[in-house]
Amino acid sequence: FPEDAPDKMKEVAERLGYPFPYLYDETQEIARAYQAACTPDFYILDNDLKLVYRGQLDDSRPGNLIPVTGKDVRAALDHILSGELVDPNQKPSIGCSIKWKK
């Protein structure tokens, strides 16, 4: 989709004032290393850069009338910030498949 092009996403990040780096994985090396399957796919690393969460944002889906809350990602972050282990039972992301370059 043209609106998802890297230059357009950079504009969105600047307009919305993302307080974190916005990166573009041009070679898809990182996506392959983390075995990304779809977008969005959420990854959370702890202070030791260990992957502790990979999964969905929440139970919302286009058309299912469940509000976007970010509860799954928020719960993982709350556990990390509290020094607790993140629940290993994580629901996978559902979204558009990644279009892999050859």
Phi and psi restraints in degrees (range 20) as a CNS / XPLOR table:
assign (resid 1 and name C) (resid 2 and name N)
       (resid 2 and name CA) (resid 2 and name C) 1.0 -58.5 20.0 2
assign (resid 2 and name N) (resid 2 and name CA)
       (resid 2 and name C) (resid 3 and name N) 1.0 -34.5 20.0 2
assign (resid 2 and name C) (resid 3 and name N)
       (resid 3 and name CA) (resid 3 and name C) 1.0 -70.7 20.0 2
assign (resid 3 and name N) (resid 3 and name CA)
       (resid 3 and name C) (resid 4 and name N) 1.0 -13.4 20.0 2
assign (resid 3 and name C) (resid 4 and name N)
       (resid 4 and name CA) (resid 4 and name C) 1.0 -97.6 20.0 2
assign (resid 4 and name N) (resid 4 and name CA)
       (resid 4 and name C) (resid 5 and name N) 1.0 5.4 20.0 2
assign (resid 4 and name C) (resid 5 and name N)
       (resid 5 and name CA) (resid 5 and name C) 1.0 -62.2 20.0 2
assign (resid 5 and name N) (resid 5 and name CA)
       (resid 5 and name C) (resid 6 and name N) 1.0 149.4 20.0 2
assign (resid 5 and name C) (resid 6 and name N)
       (resid 6 and name CA) (resid 6 and name C) 1.0 -52.4 20.0 2
assign (resid 6 and name N) (resid 6 and name CA)
       (resid 6 and name C) (resid 7 and name N) 1.0 -41.2 20.0 2
assign (resid 6 and name C) (resid 7 and name N)
       (resid 7 and name CA) (resid 7 and name C) 1.0 -67.3 20.0 2
assign (resid 7 and name N) (resid 7 and name CA)
       (resid 7 and name C) (resid 8 and name N) 1.0 -35.3 20.0 2
assign (resid 7 and name C) (resid 8 and name N)
       (resid 8 and name CA) (resid 8 and name C) 1.0 -69.9 20.0 2
assign (resid 8 and name N) (resid 8 and name CA)
       (resid 8 and name C) (resid 9 and name N) 1.0 -40.0 20.0 2
assign (resid 8 and name C) (resid 9 and name N)
       (resid 9 and name CA) (resid 9 and name C) 1.0 -67.3 20.0 2
assign (resid 9 and name N) (resid 9 and name CA)
       (resid 9 and name C) (resid 10 and name N) 1.0 -33.0 20.0 2
assign (resid 9 and name C) (resid 10 and name N)
       (resid 10 and name CA) (resid 10 and name C) 1.0 -62.9 20.0 2
assign (resid 10 and name N) (resid 10 and name CA)
       (resid 10 and name C) (resid 11 and name N) 1.0 -41.6 20.0 2
assign (resid 10 and name C) (resid 11 and name N)
       (resid 11 and name CA) (resid 11 and name C) 1.0 -61.7 20.0 2
assign (resid 11 and name N) (resid 11 and name CA)
       (resid 11 and name C) (resid 12 and name N) 1.0 -42.4 20.0 2
assign (resid 11 and name C) (resid 12 and name N)
       (resid 12 and name CA) (resid 12 and name C) 1.0 -62.1 20.0 2
assign (resid 12 and name N) (resid 12 and name CA)
       (resid 12 and name C) (resid 13 and name N) 1.0 -45.8 20.0 2
assign (resid 12 and name C) (resid 13 and name N)
       (resid 13 and name CA) (resid 13 and name C) 1.0 -59.9 20.0 2
assign (resid 13 and name N) (resid 13 and name CA)
       (resid 13 and name C) (resid 14 and name N) 1.0 -41.9 20.0 2
assign (resid 13 and name C) (resid 14 and name N)
       (resid 14 and name CA) (resid 14 and name C) 1.0 -69.2 20.0 2
assign (resid 14 and name N) (resid 14 and name CA)
       (resid 14 and name C) (resid 15 and name N) 1.0 -43.6 20.0 2
assign (resid 14 and name C) (resid 15 and name N)
       (resid 15 and name CA) (resid 15 and name C) 1.0 -63.4 20.0 2
assign (resid 15 and name N) (resid 15 and name CA)
       (resid 15 and name C) (resid 16 and name N) 1.0 -39.9 20.0 2
assign (resid 15 and name C) (resid 16 and name N)
       (resid 16 and name CA) (resid 16 and name C) 1.0 -87.6 20.0 2
assign (resid 16 and name N) (resid 16 and name CA)
       (resid 16 and name C) (resid 17 and name N) 1.0 -6.4 20.0 2
assign (resid 16 and name C) (resid 17 and name N)
       (resid 17 and name CA) (resid 17 and name C) 1.0 66.4 20.0 2
assign (resid 17 and name N) (resid 17 and name CA)
       (resid 17 and name C) (resid 18 and name N) 1.0 44.7 20.0 2
assign (resid 17 and name C) (resid 18 and name N)
       (resid 18 and name CA) (resid 18 and name C) 1.0 -51.2 20.0 2
assign (resid 18 and name N) (resid 18 and name CA)
       (resid 18 and name C) (resid 19 and name N) 1.0 128.7 20.0 2
assign (resid 18 and name C) (resid 19 and name N)
       (resid 19 and name CA) (resid 19 and name C) 1.0 -88.2 20.0 2
assign (resid 19 and name N) (resid 19 and name CA)
       (resid 19 and name C) (resid 20 and name N) 1.0 22.4 20.0 2
assign (resid 19 and name C) (resid 20 and name N)
       (resid 20 and name CA) (resid 20 and name C) 1.0 -142.2 20.0 2
assign (resid 20 and name N) (resid 20 and name CA)
       (resid 20 and name C) (resid 21 and name N) 1.0 159.8 20.0 2
assign (resid 20 and name C) (resid 21 and name N)
       (resid 21 and name CA) (resid 21 and name C) 1.0 -66.1 20.0 2
assign (resid 21 and name N) (resid 21 and name CA)
       (resid 21 and name C) (resid 22 and name N) 1.0 139.7 20.0 2
assign (resid 21 and name C) (resid 22 and name N)
       (resid 22 and name CA) (resid 22 and name C) 1.0 -107.0 20.0 2
assign (resid 22 and name N) (resid 22 and name CA)
       (resid 22 and name C) (resid 23 and name N) 1.0 118.0 20.0 2
assign (resid 22 and name C) (resid 23 and name N)
       (resid 23 and name CA) (resid 23 and name C) 1.0 -114.9 20.0 2
assign (resid 23 and name N) (resid 23 and name CA)
       (resid 23 and name C) (resid 24 and name N) 1.0 150.7 20.0 2
assign (resid 23 and name C) (resid 24 and name N)
       (resid 24 and name CA) (resid 24 and name C) 1.0 -119.8 20.0 2
assign (resid 24 and name N) (resid 24 and name CA)
       (resid 24 and name C) (resid 25 and name N) 1.0 121.3 20.0 2
assign (resid 24 and name C) (resid 25 and name N)
       (resid 25 and name CA) (resid 25 and name C) 1.0 -90.7 20.0 2
assign (resid 25 and name N) (resid 25 and name CA)
       (resid 25 and name C) (resid 26 and name N) 1.0 75.2 20.0 2
assign (resid 25 and name C) (resid 26 and name N)
       (resid 26 and name CA) (resid 26 and name C) 1.0 -57.7 20.0 2
assign (resid 26 and name N) (resid 26 and name CA)
       (resid 26 and name C) (resid 27 and name N) 1.0 -39.0 20.0 2
assign (resid 26 and name C) (resid 27 and name N)
       (resid 27 and name CA) (resid 27 and name C) 1.0 -86.8 20.0 2
assign (resid 27 and name N) (resid 27 and name CA)
       (resid 27 and name C) (resid 28 and name N) 1.0 -9.5 20.0 2
assign (resid 27 and name C) (resid 28 and name N)
       (resid 28 and name CA) (resid 28 and name C) 1.0 66.1 20.0 2
assign (resid 28 and name N) (resid 28 and name CA)
       (resid 28 and name C) (resid 29 and name N) 1.0 15.4 20.0 2
assign (resid 28 and name C) (resid 29 and name N)
       (resid 29 and name CA) (resid 29 and name C) 1.0 -61.9 20.0 2
assign (resid 29 and name N) (resid 29 and name CA)
       (resid 29 and name C) (resid 30 and name N) 1.0 -44.1 20.0 2
assign (resid 29 and name C) (resid 30 and name N)
       (resid 30 and name CA) (resid 30 and name C) 1.0 -69.0 20.0 2
assign (resid 30 and name N) (resid 30 and name CA)
       (resid 30 and name C) (resid 31 and name N) 1.0 -43.4 20.0 2
assign (resid 30 and name C) (resid 31 and name N)
       (resid 31 and name CA) (resid 31 and name C) 1.0 -58.3 20.0 2
assign (resid 31 and name N) (resid 31 and name CA)
       (resid 31 and name C) (resid 32 and name N) 1.0 -42.0 20.0 2
assign (resid 31 and name C) (resid 32 and name N)
       (resid 32 and name CA) (resid 32 and name C) 1.0 -66.9 20.0 2
assign (resid 32 and name N) (resid 32 and name CA)
       (resid 32 and name C) (resid 33 and name N) 1.0 -42.1 20.0 2
assign (resid 32 and name C) (resid 33 and name N)
       (resid 33 and name CA) (resid 33 and name C) 1.0 -61.5 20.0 2
assign (resid 33 and name N) (resid 33 and name CA)
       (resid 33 and name C) (resid 34 and name N) 1.0 -36.6 20.0 2
assign (resid 33 and name C) (resid 34 and name N)
       (resid 34 and name CA) (resid 34 and name C) 1.0 -93.0 20.0 2
assign (resid 34 and name N) (resid 34 and name CA)
       (resid 34 and name C) (resid 35 and name N) 1.0 5.0 20.0 2
assign (resid 34 and name C) (resid 35 and name N)
       (resid 35 and name CA) (resid 35 and name C) 1.0 54.7 20.0 2
assign (resid 35 and name N) (resid 35 and name CA)
       (resid 35 and name C) (resid 36 and name N) 1.0 42.9 20.0 2
assign (resid 35 and name C) (resid 36 and name N)
       (resid 36 and name CA) (resid 36 and name C) 1.0 -60.6 20.0 2
assign (resid 36 and name N) (resid 36 and name CA)
       (resid 36 and name C) (resid 37 and name N) 1.0 142.9 20.0 2
assign (resid 36 and name C) (resid 37 and name N)
       (resid 37 and name CA) (resid 37 and name C) 1.0 -118.0 20.0 2
assign (resid 37 and name N) (resid 37 and name CA)
       (resid 37 and name C) (resid 38 and name N) 1.0 -30.2 20.0 2
assign (resid 37 and name C) (resid 38 and name N)
       (resid 38 and name CA) (resid 38 and name C) 1.0 -154.0 20.0 2
assign (resid 38 and name N) (resid 38 and name CA)
       (resid 38 and name C) (resid 39 and name N) 1.0 173.3 20.0 2
assign (resid 38 and name C) (resid 39 and name N)
       (resid 39 and name CA) (resid 39 and name C) 1.0 -122.5 20.0 2
assign (resid 39 and name N) (resid 39 and name CA)
       (resid 39 and name C) (resid 40 and name N) 1.0 135.0 20.0 2
assign (resid 39 and name C) (resid 40 and name N)
       (resid 40 and name CA) (resid 40 and name C) 1.0 -81.8 20.0 2
assign (resid 40 and name N) (resid 40 and name CA)
       (resid 40 and name C) (resid 41 and name N) 1.0 149.7 20.0 2
assign (resid 40 and name C) (resid 41 and name N)
       (resid 41 and name CA) (resid 41 and name C) 1.0 -132.2 20.0 2
assign (resid 41 and name N) (resid 41 and name CA)
       (resid 41 and name C) (resid 42 and name N) 1.0 119.1 20.0 2
assign (resid 41 and name C) (resid 42 and name N)
       (resid 42 and name CA) (resid 42 and name C) 1.0 -98.3 20.0 2
assign (resid 42 and name N) (resid 42 and name CA)
       (resid 42 and name C) (resid 43 and name N) 1.0 130.3 20.0 2
assign (resid 42 and name C) (resid 43 and name N)
       (resid 43 and name CA) (resid 43 and name C) 1.0 -124.1 20.0 2
assign (resid 43 and name N) (resid 43 and name CA)
       (resid 43 and name C) (resid 44 and name N) 1.0 131.1 20.0 2
assign (resid 43 and name C) (resid 44 and name N)
       (resid 44 and name CA) (resid 44 and name C) 1.0 -125.9 20.0 2
assign (resid 44 and name N) (resid 44 and name CA)
       (resid 44 and name C) (resid 45 and name N) 1.0 128.3 20.0 2
assign (resid 44 and name C) (resid 45 and name N)
       (resid 45 and name CA) (resid 45 and name C) 1.0 -107.6 20.0 2
assign (resid 45 and name N) (resid 45 and name CA)
       (resid 45 and name C) (resid 46 and name N) 1.0 147.6 20.0 2
assign (resid 45 and name C) (resid 46 and name N)
       (resid 46 and name CA) (resid 46 and name C) 1.0 -85.9 20.0 2
assign (resid 46 and name N) (resid 46 and name CA)
       (resid 46 and name C) (resid 47 and name N) 1.0 -172.8 20.0 2
assign (resid 46 and name C) (resid 47 and name N)
       (resid 47 and name CA) (resid 47 and name C) 1.0 -62.9 20.0 2
assign (resid 47 and name N) (resid 47 and name CA)
       (resid 47 and name C) (resid 48 and name N) 1.0 -22.1 20.0 2
assign (resid 47 and name C) (resid 48 and name N)
       (resid 48 and name CA) (resid 48 and name C) 1.0 -93.0 20.0 2
assign (resid 48 and name N) (resid 48 and name CA)
       (resid 48 and name C) (resid 49 and name N) 1.0 9.9 20.0 2
assign (resid 48 and name C) (resid 49 and name N)
       (resid 49 and name CA) (resid 49 and name C) 1.0 62.7 20.0 2
assign (resid 49 and name N) (resid 49 and name CA)
       (resid 49 and name C) (resid 50 and name N) 1.0 28.0 20.0 2
assign (resid 49 and name C) (resid 50 and name N)
       (resid 50 and name CA) (resid 50 and name C) 1.0 -90.8 20.0 2
assign (resid 50 and name N) (resid 50 and name CA)
       (resid 50 and name C) (resid 51 and name N) 1.0 133.4 20.0 2
assign (resid 50 and name C) (resid 51 and name N)
       (resid 51 and name CA) (resid 51 and name C) 1.0 -68.0 20.0 2
assign (resid 51 and name N) (resid 51 and name CA)
       (resid 51 and name C) (resid 52 and name N) 1.0 119.2 20.0 2
assign (resid 51 and name C) (resid 52 and name N)
       (resid 52 and name CA) (resid 52 and name C) 1.0 -117.0 20.0 2
assign (resid 52 and name N) (resid 52 and name CA)
       (resid 52 and name C) (resid 53 and name N) 1.0 -12.8 20.0 2
assign (resid 52 and name C) (resid 53 and name N)
       (resid 53 and name CA) (resid 53 and name C) 1.0 -147.7 20.0 2
assign (resid 53 and name N) (resid 53 and name CA)
       (resid 53 and name C) (resid 54 and name N) 1.0 132.8 20.0 2
assign (resid 53 and name C) (resid 54 and name N)
       (resid 54 and name CA) (resid 54 and name C) 1.0 -144.3 20.0 2
assign (resid 54 and name N) (resid 54 and name CA)
       (resid 54 and name C) (resid 55 and name N) 1.0 115.5 20.0 2
assign (resid 54 and name C) (resid 55 and name N)
       (resid 55 and name CA) (resid 55 and name C) 1.0 175.3 20.0 2
assign (resid 55 and name N) (resid 55 and name CA)
       (resid 55 and name C) (resid 56 and name N) 1.0 -157.0 20.0 2
assign (resid 55 and name C) (resid 56 and name N)
       (resid 56 and name CA) (resid 56 and name C) 1.0 -80.9 20.0 2
assign (resid 56 and name N) (resid 56 and name CA)
       (resid 56 and name C) (resid 57 and name N) 1.0 160.3 20.0 2
assign (resid 56 and name C) (resid 57 and name N)
       (resid 57 and name CA) (resid 57 and name C) 1.0 -70.4 20.0 2
assign (resid 57 and name N) (resid 57 and name CA)
       (resid 57 and name C) (resid 58 and name N) 1.0 -48.5 20.0 2
assign (resid 57 and name C) (resid 58 and name N)
       (resid 58 and name CA) (resid 58 and name C) 1.0 -168.5 20.0 2
assign (resid 58 and name N) (resid 58 and name CA)
       (resid 58 and name C) (resid 59 and name N) 1.0 -169.2 20.0 2
assign (resid 58 and name C) (resid 59 and name N)
       (resid 59 and name CA) (resid 59 and name C) 1.0 -84.5 20.0 2
assign (resid 59 and name N) (resid 59 and name CA)
       (resid 59 and name C) (resid 60 and name N) 1.0 -1.1 20.0 2
assign (resid 59 and name C) (resid 60 and name N)
       (resid 60 and name CA) (resid 60 and name C) 1.0 -69.2 20.0 2
assign (resid 60 and name N) (resid 60 and name CA)
       (resid 60 and name C) (resid 61 and name N) 1.0 146.9 20.0 2
assign (resid 60 and name C) (resid 61 and name N)
       (resid 61 and name CA) (resid 61 and name C) 1.0 -145.0 20.0 2
assign (resid 61 and name N) (resid 61 and name CA)
       (resid 61 and name C) (resid 62 and name N) 1.0 153.2 20.0 2
assign (resid 61 and name C) (resid 62 and name N)
       (resid 62 and name CA) (resid 62 and name C) 1.0 -55.8 20.0 2
assign (resid 62 and name N) (resid 62 and name CA)
       (resid 62 and name C) (resid 63 and name N) 1.0 124.4 20.0 2
assign (resid 62 and name C) (resid 63 and name N)
       (resid 63 and name CA) (resid 63 and name C) 1.0 86.7 20.0 2
assign (resid 63 and name N) (resid 63 and name CA)
       (resid 63 and name C) (resid 64 and name N) 1.0 -3.8 20.0 2
assign (resid 63 and name C) (resid 64 and name N)
       (resid 64 and name CA) (resid 64 and name C) 1.0 -93.1 20.0 2
assign (resid 64 and name N) (resid 64 and name CA)
       (resid 64 and name C) (resid 65 and name N) 1.0 0.9 20.0 2
assign (resid 64 and name C) (resid 65 and name N)
       (resid 65 and name CA) (resid 65 and name C) 1.0 64.3 20.0 2
assign (resid 65 and name N) (resid 65 and name CA)
       (resid 65 and name C) (resid 66 and name N) 1.0 10.4 20.0 2
assign (resid 65 and name C) (resid 66 and name N)
       (resid 66 and name CA) (resid 66 and name C) 1.0 -87.1 20.0 2
assign (resid 66 and name N) (resid 66 and name CA)
       (resid 66 and name C) (resid 67 and name N) 1.0 125.9 20.0 2
assign (resid 66 and name C) (resid 67 and name N)
       (resid 67 and name CA) (resid 67 and name C) 1.0 -65.7 20.0 2
assign (resid 67 and name N) (resid 67 and name CA)
       (resid 67 and name C) (resid 68 and name N) 1.0 149.3 20.0 2
assign (resid 67 and name C) (resid 68 and name N)
       (resid 68 and name CA) (resid 68 and name C) 1.0 -75.0 20.0 2
assign (resid 68 and name N) (resid 68 and name CA)
       (resid 68 and name C) (resid 69 and name N) 1.0 118.4 20.0 2
assign (resid 68 and name C) (resid 69 and name N)
       (resid 69 and name CA) (resid 69 and name C) 1.0 -123.5 20.0 2
assign (resid 69 and name N) (resid 69 and name CA)
       (resid 69 and name C) (resid 70 and name N) 1.0 -23.4 20.0 2
assign (resid 69 and name C) (resid 70 and name N)
       (resid 70 and name CA) (resid 70 and name C) 1.0 72.0 20.0 2
assign (resid 70 and name N) (resid 70 and name CA)
       (resid 70 and name C) (resid 71 and name N) 1.0 21.5 20.0 2
assign (resid 70 and name C) (resid 71 and name N)
       (resid 71 and name CA) (resid 71 and name C) 1.0 -60.9 20.0 2
assign (resid 71 and name N) (resid 71 and name CA)
       (resid 71 and name C) (resid 72 and name N) 1.0 -35.5 20.0 2
assign (resid 71 and name C) (resid 72 and name N)
       (resid 72 and name CA) (resid 72 and name C) 1.0 -70.3 20.0 2
assign (resid 72 and name N) (resid 72 and name CA)
       (resid 72 and name C) (resid 73 and name N) 1.0 -46.1 20.0 2
assign (resid 72 and name C) (resid 73 and name N)
       (resid 73 and name CA) (resid 73 and name C) 1.0 -66.3 20.0 2
assign (resid 73 and name N) (resid 73 and name CA)
       (resid 73 and name C) (resid 74 and name N) 1.0 -42.2 20.0 2
assign (resid 73 and name C) (resid 74 and name N)
       (resid 74 and name CA) (resid 74 and name C) 1.0 -60.6 20.0 2
assign (resid 74 and name N) (resid 74 and name CA)
       (resid 74 and name C) (resid 75 and name N) 1.0 -42.0 20.0 2
assign (resid 74 and name C) (resid 75 and name N)
       (resid 75 and name CA) (resid 75 and name C) 1.0 -62.7 20.0 2
assign (resid 75 and name N) (resid 75 and name CA)
       (resid 75 and name C) (resid 76 and name N) 1.0 -42.1 20.0 2
assign (resid 75 and name C) (resid 76 and name N)
       (resid 76 and name CA) (resid 76 and name C) 1.0 -62.8 20.0 2
assign (resid 76 and name N) (resid 76 and name CA)
       (resid 76 and name C) (resid 77 and name N) 1.0 -44.9 20.0 2
assign (resid 76 and name C) (resid 77 and name N)
       (resid 77 and name CA) (resid 77 and name C) 1.0 -64.6 20.0 2
assign (resid 77 and name N) (resid 77 and name CA)
       (resid 77 and name C) (resid 78 and name N) 1.0 -40.8 20.0 2
assign (resid 77 and name C) (resid 78 and name N)
       (resid 78 and name CA) (resid 78 and name C) 1.0 -60.5 20.0 2
assign (resid 78 and name N) (resid 78 and name CA)
       (resid 78 and name C) (resid 79 and name N) 1.0 -41.3 20.0 2
assign (resid 78 and name C) (resid 79 and name N)
       (resid 79 and name CA) (resid 79 and name C) 1.0 -62.8 20.0 2
assign (resid 79 and name N) (resid 79 and name CA)
       (resid 79 and name C) (resid 80 and name N) 1.0 -45.2 20.0 2
assign (resid 79 and name C) (resid 80 and name N)
       (resid 80 and name CA) (resid 80 and name C) 1.0 -60.8 20.0 2
assign (resid 80 and name N) (resid 80 and name CA)
       (resid 80 and name C) (resid 81 and name N) 1.0 -47.4 20.0 2
assign (resid 80 and name C) (resid 81 and name N)
       (resid 81 and name CA) (resid 81 and name C) 1.0 -66.1 20.0 2
assign (resid 81 and name N) (resid 81 and name CA)
       (resid 81 and name C) (resid 82 and name N) 1.0 -24.4 20.0 2
assign (resid 81 and name C) (resid 82 and name N)
       (resid 82 and name CA) (resid 82 and name C) 1.0 -91.1 20.0 2
assign (resid 82 and name N) (resid 82 and name CA)
       (resid 82 and name C) (resid 83 and name N) 1.0 0.4 20.0 2
assign (resid 82 and name C) (resid 83 and name N)
       (resid 83 and name CA) (resid 83 and name C) 1.0 75.8 20.0 2
assign (resid 83 and name N) (resid 83 and name CA)
       (resid 83 and name C) (resid 84 and name N) 1.0 17.7 20.0 2
assign (resid 83 and name C) (resid 84 and name N)
       (resid 84 and name CA) (resid 84 and name C) 1.0 -99.6 20.0 2
assign (resid 84 and name N) (resid 84 and name CA)
       (resid 84 and name C) (resid 85 and name N) 1.0 160.6 20.0 2
assign (resid 84 and name C) (resid 85 and name N)
       (resid 85 and name CA) (resid 85 and name C) 1.0 -73.7 20.0 2
assign (resid 85 and name N) (resid 85 and name CA)
       (resid 85 and name C) (resid 86 and name N) 1.0 143.2 20.0 2
assign (resid 85 and name C) (resid 86 and name N)
       (resid 86 and name CA) (resid 86 and name C) 1.0 -79.3 20.0 2
assign (resid 86 and name N) (resid 86 and name CA)
       (resid 86 and name C) (resid 87 and name N) 1.0 136.0 20.0 2
assign (resid 86 and name C) (resid 87 and name N)
       (resid 87 and name CA) (resid 87 and name C) 1.0 -55.9 20.0 2
assign (resid 87 and name N) (resid 87 and name CA)
       (resid 87 and name C) (resid 88 and name N) 1.0 123.8 20.0 2
assign (resid 87 and name C) (resid 88 and name N)
       (resid 88 and name CA) (resid 88 and name C) 1.0 -73.6 20.0 2
assign (resid 88 and name N) (resid 88 and name CA)
       (resid 88 and name C) (resid 89 and name N) 1.0 -13.1 20.0 2
assign (resid 88 and name C) (resid 89 and name N)
       (resid 89 and name CA) (resid 89 and name C) 1.0 -83.5 20.0 2
assign (resid 89 and name N) (resid 89 and name CA)
       (resid 89 and name C) (resid 90 and name N) 1.0 96.3 20.0 2
assign (resid 89 and name C) (resid 90 and name N)
       (resid 90 and name CA) (resid 90 and name C) 1.0 -121.2 20.0 2
assign (resid 90 and name N) (resid 90 and name CA)
       (resid 90 and name C) (resid 91 and name N) 1.0 135.5 20.0 2
assign (resid 90 and name C) (resid 91 and name N)
       (resid 91 and name CA) (resid 91 and name C) 1.0 -82.1 20.0 2
assign (resid 91 and name N) (resid 91 and name CA)
       (resid 91 and name C) (resid 92 and name N) 1.0 133.0 20.0 2
assign (resid 91 and name C) (resid 92 and name N)
       (resid 92 and name CA) (resid 92 and name C) 1.0 -67.5 20.0 2
assign (resid 92 and name N) (resid 92 and name CA)
       (resid 92 and name C) (resid 93 and name N) 1.0 154.1 20.0 2
assign (resid 92 and name C) (resid 93 and name N)
       (resid 93 and name CA) (resid 93 and name C) 1.0 -68.7 20.0 2
assign (resid 93 and name N) (resid 93 and name CA)
       (resid 93 and name C) (resid 94 and name N) 1.0 152.5 20.0 2
assign (resid 93 and name C) (resid 94 and name N)
       (resid 94 and name CA) (resid 94 and name C) 1.0 -128.8 20.0 2
assign (resid 94 and name N) (resid 94 and name CA)
       (resid 94 and name C) (resid 95 and name N) 1.0 127.1 20.0 2
assign (resid 94 and name C) (resid 95 and name N)
       (resid 95 and name CA) (resid 95 and name C) 1.0 -173.6 20.0 2
assign (resid 95 and name N) (resid 95 and name CA)
       (resid 95 and name C) (resid 96 and name N) 1.0 -160.0 20.0 2
assign (resid 95 and name C) (resid 96 and name N)
       (resid 96 and name CA) (resid 96 and name C) 1.0 -73.3 20.0 2
assign (resid 96 and name N) (resid 96 and name CA)
       (resid 96 and name C) (resid 97 and name N) 1.0 136.3 20.0 2
assign (resid 96 and name C) (resid 97 and name N)
       (resid 97 and name CA) (resid 97 and name C) 1.0 -67.2 20.0 2
assign (resid 97 and name N) (resid 97 and name CA)
       (resid 97 and name C) (resid 98 and name N) 1.0 151.2 20.0 2
assign (resid 97 and name C) (resid 98 and name N)
       (resid 98 and name CA) (resid 98 and name C) 1.0 -75.7 20.0 2
assign (resid 98 and name N) (resid 98 and name CA)
       (resid 98 and name C) (resid 99 and name N) 1.0 134.3 20.0 2
assign (resid 98 and name C) (resid 99 and name N)
       (resid 99 and name CA) (resid 99 and name C) 1.0 -89.9 20.0 2
assign (resid 99 and name N) (resid 99 and name CA)
       (resid 99 and name C) (resid 100 and name N) 1.0 98.7 20.0 2
assign (resid 99 and name C) (resid 100 and name N)
       (resid 100 and name CA) (resid 100 and name C) 1.0 -74.7 20.0 2
assign (resid 100 and name N) (resid 100 and name CA)
       (resid 100 and name C) (resid 101 and name N) 1.0 137.5 20.0 2
assign (resid 100 and name C) (resid 101 and name N)
       (resid 101 and name CA) (resid 101 and name C) 1.0 -79.2 20.0 2
assign (resid 101 and name N) (resid 101 and name CA)
       (resid 101 and name C) (resid 102 and name N) 1.0 151.3 20.0 2
